[in-house]
Amino acid sequence: MDLAELQRQIRATYGAQDAERGVDGTFAWFIEEVGELSRAIRREGHDERVVEFSDVLAWLVTLADLCEVDLAAAAQRYAAGCPKCSATPCGCAAADPSRP
């Protein structure tokens, strides 16, 4: 499944309740899921990490949809490598040693 398909599926599955909850409520759920992902990365096994990554992705897709952002189009920003230096791998750190 690509990003456009995922965004359509999430909209079809949850769109009405997402619209009712709104951006602020959805953002709060997204942050909660990021916290669960953090715990899974630090304390859980691979299977739980997969679940939490999928939950974070679903909530991110929901937020994008509510904000009328096409995630497939947004992902194109990285299609040629780093969006700042256009290199793969990124050469920004080499150009600016203070950058992580």
C-alpha positions as CSV (number, residue, x, y, z in Angstrom):
1,M,0.0,0.0,0.0
2,D,1.4,3.4,-0.9
3,L,0.8,6.7,0.9
4,A,-2.0,7.8,-1.3
5,E,-3.9,4.5,-0.9
6,L,-3.3,4.6,2.9
7,Q,-4.7,8.2,3.1
8,R,-7.8,7.1,1.1
9,Q,-8.3,4.1,3.3
10,I,-7.9,6.0,6.5
11,R,-10.3,8.7,5.3
12,A,-12.9,6.0,4.2
13,T,-12.6,4.2,7.6
14,Y,-12.3,7.0,10.1
15,G,-13.1,10.3,8.1
16,A,-16.4,11.1,9.8
17,Q,-15.2,10.6,13.3
18,D,-11.9,12.4,12.5
19,A,-13.7,15.4,11.2
20,E,-15.9,15.5,14.3
21,R,-12.8,15.3,16.6
22,G,-11.0,18.0,14.7
23,V,-7.4,18.8,14.3
24,D,-6.7,19.7,17.9
25,G,-8.2,16.5,19.3
26,T,-6.6,14.4,16.6
27,F,-3.2,16.0,17.3
28,A,-3.6,15.1,21.0
29,W,-4.2,11.4,20.0
30,F,-1.2,11.5,17.6
31,I,1.0,12.7,20.5
32,E,-0.3,10.0,22.7
33,E,0.6,7.4,20.1
34,V,4.1,8.9,19.7
35,G,4.5,8.3,23.4
36,E,3.4,4.7,23.1
37,L,5.9,4.3,20.2
38,S,8.6,5.7,22.4
39,R,7.9,3.1,25.1
40,A,7.7,0.3,22.5
41,I,11.1,1.3,21.1
42,R,12.7,1.3,24.5
43,R,10.9,-1.6,26.2
44,E,9.0,-3.8,23.8
45,G,9.8,-6.4,21.2
46,H,9.6,-6.1,17.4
47,D,5.9,-7.1,17.1
48,E,4.8,-4.3,19.5
49,R,7.0,-1.8,17.7
50,V,5.3,-2.7,14.4
51,V,1.9,-2.1,16.0
52,E,3.0,1.3,17.4
53,F,4.6,2.5,14.2
54,S,1.4,1.6,12.3
55,D,-0.7,3.5,14.9
56,V,1.6,6.6,14.6
57,L,1.5,6.4,10.8
58,A,-2.3,6.2,10.9
59,W,-2.7,9.2,13.1
60,L,-0.2,11.2,11.0
61,V,-2.3,10.3,7.9
62,T,-5.4,11.4,9.7
63,L,-3.8,14.8,10.7
64,A,-2.6,15.3,7.1
65,D,-6.1,14.6,5.8
66,L,-7.7,17.0,8.2
67,C,-5.2,19.7,7.2
68,E,-5.8,18.9,3.5
69,V,-2.2,17.8,3.0
70,D,-1.6,15.1,0.4
71,L,1.1,12.9,2.0
72,A,2.2,11.3,-1.2
73,A,2.9,14.8,-2.6
74,A,4.6,15.8,0.7
75,A,6.8,12.8,0.5
76,Q,8.1,13.9,-2.9
77,R,10.1,16.6,-1.1
78,Y,12.5,13.8,-0.3
79,A,12.5,12.0,-3.7
80,A,15.8,13.4,-4.7
81,G,17.5,13.0,-1.3
82,C,18.0,15.7,1.3
83,P,15.6,18.6,0.5
84,K,18.2,21.1,1.7
85,C,21.4,19.9,0.0
86,S,19.9,17.5,-2.6
87,A,22.5,14.9,-1.7
88,T,22.1,11.2,-0.9
89,P,23.4,10.6,1.7
90,C,22.8,14.1,3.2
91,G,25.8,16.3,3.1
92,C,24.4,19.0,5.4
93,A,26.4,17.9,8.5
94,A,29.6,17.9,6.5
95,A,28.9,21.5,5.3
96,D,27.8,22.6,8.8
97,P,29.6,20.7,11.6
98,S,27.3,22.2,14.2
99,R,24.4,20.4,12.6
100,P,23.5,16.9,13.9
